[in-house]
Amino acid sequence: PAFADLGFVFTNLTGGALDPDHLSHAFKRHARAAGQPKLRLHDLRHFHAFGLIATNAHPKIVQERLGHSSAAFTMQVYGHGSEELQREATERFAALLDA
């Protein structure tokens, strides 16, 4: 009954903001227990960004999800494509030329 929904994703028992350090430490404990001792909570943000880019999500969508001020900044930070993404882009462009 004392819980107040304030719109936070992670909350304390009453719905208030959770201490970020507490969340990070708890995540590290769970990651170690799952056999991923080097995984940090912030790594999930990077994984999400790279995953969206790898699936050809529009840069504006990636920018909005990450809360960046511009899509240009997002692509500057996360847009350095892997060899696989470069190959796929080249193949798509070649197909366009063949059309």
C-alpha positions as CSV (number, residue, x, y, z in Angstrom):
1,P,0.0,0.0,0.0
2,A,2.9,2.4,0.5
3,F,4.1,1.9,-3.1
4,A,3.8,5.0,-5.3
5,D,4.2,4.5,-9.1
6,L,6.5,7.4,-10.1
7,G,7.3,5.9,-13.5
8,F,10.7,4.6,-12.7
9,V,11.9,1.3,-14.3
10,F,13.9,0.2,-11.3
11,T,12.5,1.2,-7.9
12,N,13.0,0.7,-4.2
13,L,10.2,-0.9,-2.2
14,T,8.1,2.3,-2.0
15,G,8.4,3.2,-5.7
16,G,11.2,5.7,-5.3
17,A,14.3,6.0,-7.3
18,L,16.8,3.2,-6.8
19,D,20.4,4.1,-6.0
20,P,22.3,3.5,-9.3
21,D,25.3,2.1,-7.5
22,H,23.0,-0.4,-5.7
23,L,21.6,-1.5,-9.0
24,S,25.0,-1.8,-10.7
25,H,26.4,-3.9,-7.8
26,A,23.4,-6.2,-7.8
27,F,23.7,-6.6,-11.6
28,K,27.4,-7.5,-11.2
29,R,26.5,-10.2,-8.7
30,H,23.9,-11.7,-11.0
31,A,26.3,-11.5,-14.0
32,R,29.0,-13.3,-12.0
33,A,26.5,-15.9,-10.9
34,A,25.6,-16.4,-14.6
35,G,29.2,-16.9,-15.6
36,Q,29.7,-13.4,-17.1
37,P,32.1,-11.8,-14.6
38,K,33.1,-8.9,-16.8
39,L,29.6,-7.8,-17.9
40,R,28.5,-4.4,-16.6
41,L,25.0,-3.0,-16.6
42,H,26.1,-0.2,-18.9
43,D,27.3,-2.9,-21.4
44,L,23.6,-3.7,-22.0
45,R,23.1,-0.2,-23.3
46,H,25.9,-0.6,-25.8
47,F,24.6,-4.0,-26.8
48,H,21.2,-2.6,-27.4
49,A,22.6,0.3,-29.5
50,F,24.8,-2.0,-31.6
51,G,22.0,-4.5,-32.0
52,L,19.6,-1.8,-33.3
53,I,22.2,-0.5,-35.8
54,A,23.0,-4.1,-36.9
55,T,19.3,-4.6,-37.7
56,N,19.2,-1.4,-39.8
57,A,17.1,0.5,-37.4
58,H,16.8,4.1,-38.4
59,P,19.5,6.3,-36.6
60,K,16.8,8.6,-35.3
61,I,15.1,5.7,-33.6
62,V,18.4,4.6,-32.0
63,Q,19.1,8.2,-30.9
64,E,15.7,8.5,-29.3
65,R,16.0,5.2,-27.4
66,L,19.4,6.2,-26.1
67,G,18.3,9.7,-25.2
68,H,21.1,11.4,-27.2
69,S,20.6,15.0,-28.4
70,S,21.2,14.1,-32.1
71,A,21.3,11.1,-34.4
72,A,24.7,12.4,-35.6
73,F,26.1,12.0,-32.2
74,T,24.6,8.5,-31.8
75,M,26.1,7.4,-35.1
76,Q,29.5,8.9,-34.3
77,V,29.6,6.9,-31.0
78,Y,28.0,3.6,-32.2
79,G,28.0,3.7,-36.0
80,H,31.5,2.4,-36.6
81,G,30.3,-0.6,-38.6
82,S,31.6,-4.1,-38.3
83,E,33.1,-5.8,-41.3
84,E,29.8,-7.7,-41.6
85,L,27.7,-4.5,-41.8
86,Q,30.1,-3.0,-44.3
87,R,29.8,-6.2,-46.5
88,E,26.0,-6.1,-46.3
89,A,25.9,-2.4,-47.3
90,T,28.2,-3.1,-50.2
91,E,26.0,-6.0,-51.4
92,R,22.8,-4.0,-51.1
93,F,24.3,-1.2,-53.1
94,A,25.6,-3.6,-55.8
95,A,22.1,-5.1,-56.0
96,L,20.8,-1.6,-56.6
97,L,23.2,-1.0,-59.4
98,D,22.2,-4.3,-61.0
99,A,18.5,-3.4,-60.9
